[in-house]
Amino acid sequence: MRVTVIGTGYVGTVTGACLAYLGHRVTCVDTDAAKIETLRLGRTPIYEPGLEELIALAKHNGGINFETTLEDAVRESDVIFIAVGTPPLPSGEANLAYLEAAARGIGAAMDASKFRVVVLPLGRPSGKATRIALSCEILSTCSSLPLSSVTLVGRRALCSSNVAALRSSSAVNRTLALAESLWARGLSSASIS
């Protein structure tokens, strides 16, 4: 399966590396060119035991690459994870600008050539109303289709939510354990593709 992960912070890097290690073809995208270059060199911008080794294995098993542009990755993907930060505003509210920019970028790059699943972050900063708004943003900004085709686009993309319960220093182990549990229950990529 082709996967794009938008954001190479803690959640995005671990998610991308684990999915690639499991055999999926993953492109991790970030606007921070220095962070992308660090990852391309096999180093990580975050501390997580075993992550650098996992990225090396992931390159061998499924393939992982790191890019600063979103368009090609979205067009080629079956699944797109949004894993960008939501830093606090001075008011204490979450800054959703990165989430909104990711949603607009996905919508602008998506076409109706195939079905895609867009996985939105699930957590306090992005409650139900925000997830619905982001879903609409993705669907309404599809530049390659006329506005009257939003219904068609709606049938070509599913927006889902992802619980990112990653704890520092155990994220790789927890993510791989969850994946193994799903595989054991028969929820392999073959049954969802």
C-alpha positions as CSV (number, residue, x, y, z in Angstrom):
1,M,0.0,0.0,0.0
2,R,1.2,3.5,-0.7
3,V,1.1,5.8,2.3
4,T,1.9,9.5,2.8
5,V,2.5,10.9,6.3
6,I,2.3,14.7,6.5
7,G,4.5,15.9,9.4
8,T,7.8,14.4,10.6
9,G,7.5,15.2,14.3
10,Y,7.1,12.5,16.9
11,V,3.9,10.9,15.6
12,G,4.6,11.3,11.9
13,T,8.2,9.9,12.0
14,V,7.2,6.9,14.2
15,T,4.1,6.2,12.1
16,G,5.9,6.4,8.8
17,A,8.8,4.3,9.9
18,C,6.6,1.5,11.4
19,L,4.4,1.3,8.4
20,A,7.4,1.1,6.0
21,Y,9.0,-1.5,8.2
22,L,5.8,-3.5,7.9
23,G,6.2,-3.4,4.1
24,H,4.2,-0.4,2.9
25,R,5.7,2.2,0.6
26,V,5.8,5.4,2.7
27,T,6.6,9.0,1.9
28,C,7.0,11.3,4.8
29,V,6.5,15.0,4.0
30,D,7.4,18.1,5.9
31,T,8.0,21.7,5.1
32,D,11.1,21.8,7.3
33,A,13.9,21.1,4.8
34,A,16.5,20.7,7.5
35,K,14.4,18.0,9.2
36,I,13.9,16.2,5.9
37,E,17.6,16.2,5.2
38,T,18.3,14.8,8.7
39,L,15.9,12.0,8.0
40,R,17.3,11.3,4.6
41,L,20.7,10.9,6.2
42,G,19.2,8.2,8.5
43,R,19.2,10.3,11.6
44,T,16.0,11.4,13.5
45,P,15.1,14.9,14.8
46,I,13.5,13.3,17.8
47,Y,14.6,10.9,20.5
48,E,13.0,7.4,20.3
49,P,15.0,4.3,21.1
50,G,15.4,2.1,18.0
51,L,13.9,4.6,15.6
52,E,17.0,5.1,13.5
53,E,17.5,1.4,13.2
54,L,13.8,1.0,12.3
55,I,14.2,3.6,9.5
56,A,17.2,1.7,8.1
57,L,15.2,-1.5,8.1
58,A,12.1,0.3,6.7
59,K,14.2,1.5,3.7
60,H,15.0,-2.2,3.0
61,N,11.6,-3.8,3.8
62,G,9.0,-1.5,2.3
63,G,10.7,1.7,1.3
64,I,10.5,5.0,3.0
65,N,11.5,8.4,1.6
66,F,11.3,11.9,2.9
67,E,10.2,14.9,0.8
68,T,9.3,18.6,1.2
69,T,6.6,18.6,-1.4
70,L,3.2,17.1,-1.0
71,E,1.6,16.9,-4.5
72,D,3.2,13.8,-5.9
73,A,3.0,11.9,-2.6
74,V,-0.8,12.6,-2.3
75,R,-1.5,11.6,-5.9
76,E,0.3,8.3,-5.5
77,S,-1.1,7.4,-2.1
78,D,-3.8,5.1,-1.0
79,V,-3.7,6.4,2.6
80,I,-2.7,9.8,3.8
81,F,-2.0,10.5,7.5
82,I,-2.0,14.0,8.8
83,A,0.5,14.2,11.7
84,V,1.3,17.9,12.0
85,G,1.7,19.9,15.1
86,T,-1.0,22.0,16.9
87,P,1.1,24.3,19.0
88,P,-0.7,26.6,21.5
89,L,-1.7,30.1,20.5
90,P,-1.1,32.9,23.1
91,S,-4.8,32.4,24.1
92,G,-4.0,28.8,25.0
93,E,-6.2,27.4,22.1
94,A,-4.6,25.0,19.7
95,N,-3.2,26.6,16.5
96,L,-4.9,24.6,13.7
97,A,-3.0,26.4,10.9
98,Y,-0.8,23.4,10.1
99,L,-3.8,21.1,10.1
100,E,-5.7,23.4,7.8
101,A,-2.7,23.9,5.5
102,A,-2.3,20.1,5.2
103,A,-6.0,19.6,4.4
104,R,-5.8,22.3,1.7
105,G,-2.7,20.7,0.3
106,I,-4.3,17.3,0.1
107,G,-7.4,18.7,-1.5
108,A,-5.4,20.6,-4.1
109,A,-3.3,17.5,-5.0
110,M,-6.1,14.9,-4.9
111,D,-7.9,13.7,-8.1
112,A,-10.6,11.2,-8.7
113,S,-8.2,8.6,-10.2
114,K,-8.5,6.3,-7.2
115,F,-10.0,6.0,-3.7
116,R,-8.0,7.4,-0.8
117,V,-8.3,7.3,2.9
118,V,-7.3,10.5,4.7
119,V,-6.5,9.9,8.4
120,L,-7.0,12.9,10.6
121,P,-5.6,13.2,14.0
122,L,-7.9,12.5,16.9
123,G,-7.3,14.4,20.1
124,R,-8.3,17.4,22.0
125,P,-7.0,20.0,19.6
126,S,-8.9,18.5,16.7
127,G,-12.3,17.6,18.1
128,K,-15.3,16.4,16.1
129,A,-16.1,19.9,14.6
130,T,-12.5,20.4,13.5
131,R,-12.3,17.0,11.9
132,I,-15.5,17.7,10.0
133,A,-14.2,21.1,8.9
134,L,-10.9,19.6,7.8
135,S,-12.8,16.8,5.8
136,C,-14.8,19.5,4.1
137,E,-11.6,21.5,3.4
138,I,-10.0,18.5,1.8
139,L,-13.0,17.7,-0.4
140,S,-13.8,21.3,-1.4
141,T,-10.3,22.2,-2.5
142,C,-9.8,19.4,-5.0
143,S,-8.4,21.6,-7.8
144,S,-8.4,18.9,-10.5
145,L,-12.2,18.5,-10.4
146,P,-15.0,21.0,-11.1
147,L,-16.9,22.2,-8.1
148,S,-19.9,20.2,-9.2
149,S,-17.9,17.0,-8.7
150,V,-17.5,17.4,-4.9
151,T,-20.0,14.5,-4.6
152,L,-17.8,12.4,-6.8
153,V,-14.8,13.3,-4.7
154,G,-16.7,12.5,-1.6
155,R,-17.1,8.9,-3.0
156,R,-13.3,8.8,-3.8
157,A,-12.0,9.7,-0.3
158,L,-12.8,8.6,3.2
159,C,-11.8,10.7,6.1
160,S,-11.1,8.7,9.2
161,S,-9.5,9.5,12.6
162,N,-6.3,8.1,14.2
163,V,-5.7,7.9,17.9
164,A,-2.0,8.7,18.4
165,A,-1.3,7.3,21.8
166,L,2.4,7.4,21.6
167,R,4.5,7.6,24.7
168,S,8.0,8.8,24.5
169,S,10.6,6.0,24.6
170,S,8.1,3.3,23.8
171,A,6.3,4.6,20.7
172,V,8.0,2.2,18.2
173,N,7.3,-0.9,20.4
174,R,3.7,0.2,21.1
175,T,3.0,0.9,17.4
176,L,4.5,-2.3,16.2
177,A,2.6,-4.3,18.9
178,L,-0.7,-2.7,17.8
179,A,0.1,-3.6,14.1
180,E,0.9,-7.2,15.1
181,S,-2.3,-7.4,17.1
182,L,-4.3,-6.2,14.0
183,W,-2.6,-8.6,11.7
184,A,-3.3,-11.5,14.2
185,R,-7.0,-10.5,14.0
186,G,-7.0,-10.7,10.2
187,L,-7.0,-7.0,9.5
188,S,-4.1,-7.2,7.1
189,S,-3.6,-4.6,4.3
190,A,-5.1,-7.2,1.9
191,S,-8.4,-7.0,3.7
192,I,-8.6,-3.2,3.7
193,S,-7.3,-2.4,0.3
